[in-house]
Amino acid sequence: ADACWCGNGGGLLVVVGGVMAGGEETKEVVSSRGEAWDRLYESGRTPWETQRPASQLVGLVRCGALQVRGKQCVELCCGTGASSVFLAEAGAARVVGVDVSRVAIEAARKRAAEAGVEEACEFVRGDLLDEATVAGLGAFEVAFECQGFQLLWATDADRASAVAARLVAPGGTLVAVAGNANEYRSYDGGGASLTVAELVGSLSPPAFALESLVETRFDAGECGQESGDAQQHQQQQQREQQRERLPPLAWRA
């Protein structure tokens, strides 16, 4: 579903404070998570990667509901950077994309260079559940995530909430597109799904004020990059299966 949070500063999701919770993570744990995602990107098993900016973000920016021109923006779990590049092309002064995968970050940097917005984009490899990563980022006027918060939440819900609060500046805006537990079905590459209570409870006062919560669907993926005849055949089959069903249900907040 689609949800928006707002406070006195206006916008979709406004943060007025946030405190990081939990203990330190070891570099070994962070490295292990990153390497696991690297293997997925290298294999092409990335059904969440559409190679396009999230339609929910595009719609909000183009209709004027989300103002990004001249703003400092961050994308959580940015993947290969399509939405980050869109924010830069839409006039953001600076966009920082963060992802735990080295392979994804390298692809994001290449995408920004090809789009001619590399001066406005910075892509950081880091684990958002690691205190050192979050502390080095600062706070932003606009934050966006698609299918990232749900994964952080599934690992450590309290810490995921605190991370979101720390990355959004007071009076800032967070737009989140997260898995929707109203639809109970399995799907390839699926992550955690949240109920309304879980989502609203994770992004709640005093850090956030909810403006709207709307059901939506994730954009259909392209099943990653092709590499090899066998893999191309498998991915073609996956694409055909995807056409026969709707993408997973989501929240946009």
Buried (B, 14 or more C-beta within 10 A) or exposed (E): BBBBBBBEBEBBBBBBEBEBBEEEBEEEEBEEBBEEBBEBBBEBBBBBBBBBBBBBBBBBBEEEBBBBEEBBBBBBBBBBBBBBBBBBBBEBEBBBBBBBBBBBBBBBBBBBEEBEBBEBBBBBBBBBBBBEBBEEBEBBBBBBBBBBBBBBBBEBBEBBBBBBBBBBBBBBBBBBBBBBBBBEEEBEBBBBBBEBEBBBEBBEEEBBBBBBBEBBBBBBBBBBBBEEEEBEEBBEEBBEEBEEEEBBBBBBB
